[in-house]
Amino acid sequence: MKQFFLASLLGTSIALCTSAMAADVDLKALETAAKAEGAVNSVGMPDDWANWKGTWEDLNKLHGLKHVDTDMSSAQEVAKFAAEKDNASADIGDVGAAFGPIAVAKGVTQPYKPTTWEQIPDWAKDKDGNWALAYTGTIAFIVNKKLLHGSEVPTKWSDLKSGKYKVSIGDVSTAAQASNGVLAAAFANHGDEKNIQPALLMFADIAKQGRLSLANPTISTLEKGEVEVGVVWDFNGLSYKAKMANPDDYVVLIPSDGSVISGYTTLINKYAKHPNAAKLTREFIFSDAGQTNLARGNARPIRAEHLKLPEDVQAKLLPNEQYKNVTPIKDAEAWEKTSKSLPQKWQEEVIINMQ
C-alpha cells in the first residue's frame, strides 16, 4: 500500500518527498525532538475518517510515534483545548474550516508552517500558520441512474429545475453538508454568503413540483433506494458510491455551474504535551505521502494539483477539471449569520411549498 511513497521518506527526512521547501524549518531537529517525545495524541482524527489510519501507521513506522485518538466534533475539540489548558490530553485535532479562526480567537493554537506552505492556496490557510486546510470538501451531486424516471443525469444546478427525479439535500437546520448545499446553489445562481435567496427560490420551485425529498442522503438511504439525486460533500458521495452493491449505478460529480469548497484543518494545541510530534504530524500530513494517504480515504488533498498520485488513488477522486467553478467562502462572518437564519427561511419559504 505504501511502497509508492515510502521510498522517498525512508533514510533521511520528510523534506525529500516535498517539492517546496521552507528555509526556516529544521526538519532533522524536529524529527529528533518528536522521536524523543515518542507519541502524538489526537482528537477528531479516527482511523476510518479520511484514512487517518494510514497516516498514524506511517508516523509510527517512520518516527516511532505512538498514537491514540478520541473522536469528537469540531466544537468539542476547541472546547477541550480551552478547558484542559496545561492538563492537555490532546496534541492535535482536525476541525471544519470555520473552527480554525474560532480556535485562534480563543488562543488555544500554536503555529507551524509545513515545508509545502507555498503550495497551499491563500484562502485555505492562516497567514501565521495557526491553521491550514489539509483536504477539501466540495458540494457535489450523487445520482442513482436507475431512478431518474427518464431524465438525463443532472450535471448542473439548473438541471434540477426540470428533472422528474426527487432531490435530497437533508436537514439544513442540523447538517453543515445541507446548509453548504444551499450556499453552493446560491453561488451557482448569482447569490453569495449574504444572499441565498436564489437558492431558496430554486428549492421552493422543486418543492412545488413535489420533487423535494426529506430523505437525508446517507449510505443507508441510498442503499434503500430513497435517494434519486442527493446533494453531498464530494468525499461522502465517493465513499458512499464505493460501498454500494452496484457502484456503477451511481454518478458523483461537481455541478458545472458552481459549487462551494470548504475543508478541514489541523489545530496544534497551544498546551500540547507533545508539541514537536504534533508539528511533525502536520508536516507529514502536507507532504506528498500524507496527502496521498488522505486521497486514499476519498478526501481531496489541498495540494491535489501539485501531486502525482498513483493511478488507483487518482481513480478514487474526481478529475481536477471538475473543480474549475468552485468558490471558497470568502466572507465567513456573513455566512455564519446567514446560516443561522437559514432554518427558519427554509421552513417558511421552501418546506411550506411541499406537496
C-alpha positions, 0 to 999 in steps of 0.5 A: 500500500505504501511502497509508492511513497515510502521510498522517498521518506525512508533514510533521511527526512520528510523534506525529500518527498516535498517539492517546496521547501521552507528555509526556516524549518529544521526538519532533522531537529524536529524529527529528533525532538518528536522521536524523543517525545515518542507519541502524538495524541489526537482528537477528531482524527479516527482511523476510518475518517479520511484514512487517518489510519494510514497516516498514524501507521506511517508516523509510527513506522517512520518516527516511532510515534505512538498514537491514540485518538478520541473522536469528537466534533469540531466544537468539542475539540476547541472546547477541550483545548480551552478547558484542559489548558496545561492538563492537555490530553490532546496534541492535535485535532482536525476541525471544519474550516470555520473552527480554525479562526474560532480556535485562534480567537480563543488562543488555544493554537500554536503555529507551524508552517509545513515545508509545502506552505507555498503550495497551499492556496491563500484562502485555505490557510492562516497567514501565521500558520495557526491553521491550514486546510489539509483536504477539501470538501466540495458540494457535489451531486450523487445520482442513482441512474436507475431512478431518474424516471427518464431524465438525463443525469443532472450535471448542473444546478439548473438541471434540477429545475426540470428533472422528474427525479426527487432531490435530497439535500437533508436537514439544513437546520442540523447538517453543515453538508445541507446548509453548504448545499444551499450556499453552493446553489446560491453561488451557482445562481448569482447569490453569495454568503449574504444572499441565498435567496436564489437558492431558496427560490430554486428549492421552493420551485422543486418543492412545488413540483413535489420533487423535494425529498426529506430523505437525508442522503446517507449510505443507508438511504441510498442503499434503500433506494430513497435517494434519486439525486442527493446533494453531498460533500464530494468525499461522502458521495465517493465513499458512499458510491464505493460501498454500494452493491452496484457502484456503477449505478451511481454518478458523483460529480461537481455541478458545472455551474458552481459549487462551494469548497470548504475543508478541514484543518489541523489545530496544534494545541497551544498546551500540547504535551507533545508539541514537536510530534504534533508539528511533525504530524502536520508536516507529514500530513502536507507532504506528498505521502500524507496527502496521498494517504488522505486521497486514499480515504476519498478526501481531496488533498489541498495540494491535489494539483501539485501531486502525482498520485498513483493511478488507483488513488487518482481513480478514487477522486474526481478529475481536477477539471471538475473543480474549475467553478468552485468558490471558497467562502470568502466572507465567513462572518456573513455566512455564519449569520446567514446560516443561522437564519437559514432554518427558519427561511427554509421552513417558511419559504421552501418546506411550506411549498411541499406537496 
